[in-house]
Structures are given as structure tokens and as C-alpha cells.
Amino acid sequence: MAKPSAYIEKVTRELSRLPGIGGKSASRIAFYMLGMDRPAVERLVNAIIELKDNITTCSVCGGISDSGVCSICSDPGRDGKVLCVVEGARDIFTIEASGEFRGLYHVLGGLIAPLDGIGPDELNIQPLVNRCGSSKPEEVILALNPTIEGDATTLYLAALLSPLGIKVTRIAHGLPVGSDLEFADSATVAKSIEGRVRI
Amino acid sequence: MAKPSAYIEKVTRELSRLPGIGGKSASRIAFYMLGMDRPAVERLVNAIIELKDNITTCSVCGGISDSGVCSICSDPGRDGKVLCVVEGARDIFTIEASGEFRGLYHVLGGLIAPLDGIGPDELNIQPLVNRCGSSKPEEVILALNPTIEGDATTLYLAALLSPLGIKVTRIAHGLPVGSDLEFADSATVAKSIEGRVRI
């Protein structure tokens, strides 16, 4: 089997390291790039380099920021009385896309996972406690994934923050909108019954 | 809805222009890149730039080449008596990956599609005729997609090359290996019966 081009092989190999891109997709993208005009390729490449060079961590929430304090933390229009705790910076984008939340965020940088050697001290938890002490939010919403580690971290944070007189809540777990009971797994159905709300 | 980072938005937008990458995958990859070490990002970016800068068209087969005549056309170990005609340069990689073919290739650069204004003159067909005249292959295999345009181009080339005394064949159309008759579409089943072979 001949390898007609080392350059195509190289791009394919590098692209297939990215998440969600297998060998066939990588090869398809490499050939697509071959047909792109040079300015379009430069836009892509420069965007990637700028991303690596310029993004920093927001000193307030621990999320990502283009410069110093992030645009959400520095926005006076946001409601500082509600703090939403998320696992990673990407979760902020997901919640912002829903348009449902107008408060501020706090990024943990992970979840408590004793088997992986990640305890509370490895996470951005002490700064959260300090922040709650100084800015005194009325409510902290824990928006962590409904997994074993997410649930453990949720319980840990609730036990830590409730004594400070803060209302601690967690996002609802249940059936996704537009889904079908028939295809839901039993753990999700159990959660949706346990978390039922009065109408 | 706040946009926490213009850099992430930009990379996400550029990535989502690539084939097979939607908005969610693009965002996932952008965040993944944020976590990659700088040398890994540079390897990716440089591979893309090198690809754009260095790949040329092989003057013999019309496929892609890293320099001048491609590695397949210049390989004395390949069988020059068999020529495989494909639509695009990428098809060469696909056929090479099967390990089944040891001859040479010829890239048409498209298929005859009158509705899109693509006739034989827009394709790499005259050079194919010239090549057949000078190198006198014993067999030309037409490996075009089993679509209306592919079939039309196959018939056109067969009518063009057969009078030159060349054996013209086309690749088999039928059930993919590992598939199930139950799930095959009727056009494929019809092709598989029409193209049945004696065992």
C-alpha cells in the first residue's frame, strides 16, 4: 500500500488526535483543506494560535477569559446574588446558550474523585468558600454532571456551604425535553420521579 | 447570553466550516485545543500550512503529489499494464488502503454532469486517451461511484476506450461485505443480482 502524500498523512494523523475525529473524518478534512483557499486556511490556523496565546483564567470565577477578569464577572448587569458552580469553563458556554441564567459562575476545575486522587484541595473549592464569605450570595446553584463524582461533589459542597446561611440548590435531573419515556434509562426515570414537582 | 471568549468563538466558527464538524463538535475541539500543550498545537498548525504550501498535482496521473510525479507513478514496482480511473485524488488513498491494486491510477477530477455544466472537456479525459495511446495498458478499470453521474461517465469512457483495443472493466457494485440483505436498498440488491458471478 503506497502513501501518495506524506503531507496528507501528517495532517490526517494530527487531526485524528482531536476529540470526535476518527481516521476517516480526518482524511476527509485534510482533503477538504487542500481545496480551501489560502486565506480561509490562514483564518483557521491563526484563530487556533491566537486561542493558545491569548486566553487566560479569570481571577474571579476560574473560567476562561480573553483578558484579566472575564466578561461575565465584570458585567454589572449580572446578578451577583446567585452563583452557579460548574465543573469546567466549557459548562459556562453551555449554560449561557440556554439563556436561562443571569447570575455569576464559579468553575471548580474538576470533580471530587478519590479513586483518581482528586480531593477537595485539588479543586477550586477554597476560593469558592472565600468568595461566598465576601460577596455573600443568596443562592448557590450546583450545576454538576449527574454522575457518581458529580453527585459526591454536590453533596460535599452542600454540606460545606449550607452552614454559611446560603441557600444551596442543584439543577434538576430528569427526562430531557423532547425525549421519550420509552427510551429513557431507568436511573433517569427514577430521578425524574424522585424530583417530581407540583403543577 | 454572554460570549465569554471571542477567541473560543472564532476557533469554533472556523472549525465548524470543516466537513463533518458541527457547532457542538467544533466547540468541544476548541476547548480541547485550549488544554493541548503548545508543541502539539504547533504540530497541527504546521502540518496544515505545509499541506497547503507543498502539495502539487502529479503531471502523469492528475492525483496529488508531494513533488513532481507522484510516488505511485514513479514506482517501478507498480504494474503499468493496468490503469485504474478514479473521480478524485482521495479515491487513490481509499483503493490503496484496500491493498488489492498494484497498477497505476488516473484521476478524472470529476464526473460528467451535464446539469452542472460539466462535460468531457472539463475533465481529465483527453490526457487519459493520450496516456492510453502512449503507454498502451492492457486493462483500464473504471472505479467511479455507483451514481447517475458515475454510471454515465463509466459508459462514456468505455465507449471511448474500447475501440483502442483496451479491455475496459468497472468495479463491482453489490452488497458491501458484512452487510445484510435485509437492510440493503433495492437498487443495490438489483445490481448484486445483475452482476452475479459464477462460483
Interface residues (C-beta under 8 A of the other chain):
Chain A: M1 A2 K3 P4 S5 A6 Y7 I8 K10 V11 R13 E14 L15 R17 L18 P19 G20 I21 S25 S27 R28 I29 A30 F31 Y32 M33 L34 M36 R38 A40 V41 R43 L44 V45 A47 I48 I49 E50 L51 K52 N54 I55 G63 I64 S65 D66 C70 S71 I72 D75 G88 A89 R90 I92 F93 E96 A97 G99
Chain B: M1 A2 K3 P4 S5 A6 Y7 I8 K10 V11 R13 E14 L15 R17 L18 P19 G20 I21 S25 S27 R28 I29 A30 F31 Y32 M33 L34 M36 R38 A40 V41 R43 L44 V45 A47 I48 I49 E50 L51 K52 N54 I55 G63 I64 S65 D66 C70 S71 I72 D75 R78 G88 A89 R90 I92 F93 E96 A97 G99
